[in-house]
Amino acid sequence: MSDEGWVRVAARGDLAEGEVIGVVVAGREIAVYDLGGELFATDDVCTHAYAKLSDGWVDRGEIECPLHAGRFDVKSGAATAPPCIDAIKTYPVRQVGDDIEIKLG
């Protein structure tokens, strides 16, 4: 596996199971999630109105936007509840040692 394009975004200890954190990488706002020990990453800004998804709530594999309660599937980025209709971008994520890395691509 090539290491090209992978960027460290956090330490594994920064993210508890069932939680989400927001990070800024190369000028992009990214949300990183731990769902049952599995890591995921999406854009951190809601596609409906400017709000940080990392300020929202993770529930059954979805992130709920704190502004208007729209929801997105963390794994696919798909909008799952109104008023959100446009998906959020997802990113490949991996753990290397104690580092969480995403591939911006």
N, C-alpha and C positions, 0 to 999 in steps of 0.2 A: 504494500500500500504506500503510495507516494505521500510525502509530508507537505507537498506543495499546496498552498492555499489555506492550510489549517492555521488558526490563530487561537492562542490561549485567551480565554475570557474570564475565568474564575478558578479558584481552588475548589476541589471537591467538597471540602469542609464548609464552604460558603453557602451550600445549597442543601437544605434538609429535605427528607422524603415528603412528597406531597406539596412542596413549596415552589415558588417562582421568584426569580430575581431579575432585575433589569441591569444591563451592562451597555456600555457604548464601545463599539469596536469599529475602527476606521471610519468614524463619523456616523455609523449606523446604530440605531437604538434596537437592541436585541433583548428578548425575554428568554431565559433559560429555565427549564422545568425539570423536576424530578417526579416521575410518575411511577411509584412502586419500585424505585431503584433504577429505572430506565430514564435516560436523559433525552430531552428534546429541546429544540430552539426555534423560535419564530421571531418575526418583527415584533417590536414592543409597542407599536402604535396602532390603535384601532383604525380600521379602514372606513368607519362610519363618521367619526368625529375625533379630533385630536384628544386622545386619552392614553395613558400608559397602561398597557395590559398587565404589567408587573405589579400595578397597584390594585389589580382585581383579585378574583377568587378562583382557585382551581377546584373543580368539582367533576368527578367521574370522567377524567380525561379531557375536560373542556376548560377554557379560561373565560371567565365572565368579565366583561369590560365594566370598570367602576362608574362610567358616566351614564350610559343608557341601558345597561344590563344585556347588551348583545353578547353572543357567545361564539367561540371558535373552537374547533377540534384542534388540540395541541399537536397531534401526530400529522394531520393532513393540511392544517391551516384553513380548512373549509369553514365558512360562516354557518352556524347551526341555529341561531335564534335572531329574530329581528330586534333592532332595526338594521343589523349587519347583513349585507348581502354579498359583499366582495371578500374573497379569501385573503388571509395574511400569508406572507412568504414564510416558508419553513427552511431550515438549514440543517445539513448533516452535522451531527454532534458526536463526539467521542470523549472517552476518558483515557488519558495517558499519564500513568502514575497518579499523582494527586491533582493533575491539571484537567480542567474541562476545556476542550477545544471545539471550535466550530469551523466549518469550511464556508467561506463567504461566497466564492464562485461567481 
